[in-house]
């Protein structure tokens, strides 16, 4: 699951069974901000993100 997907799911699942990965995504944003390491961008695999900047303004507001 990508960092962004974890953040999107936190919004949906808040208070209803967040997993370890969701919690770690929150910790990352709180401690390091919205930027992620470029090694997670454009690589193959399930943890690939489209951008090195996470969208933090809500899933419904994210540009497609």
C-alpha positions, 0 to 999 in steps of 0.5 A: 500500500502506498503512503498516500493510500495509507493516509486516505484510509486513515480518513475513512477508518479513523477510530475503526481499526487502523493498522500499524502501517496507517499509524506509521504513515501518521507518524511520518507526516507528524515528524517529517512532513508531507515529503517522502523519500524519492526512492518510493516514487515511480519504482515498481512494487506495491509501495510506489507513490506517484509523487514525493509530496503527500496530499494532506487536504483530504481524499475528496479534495485531491486532484485526479 
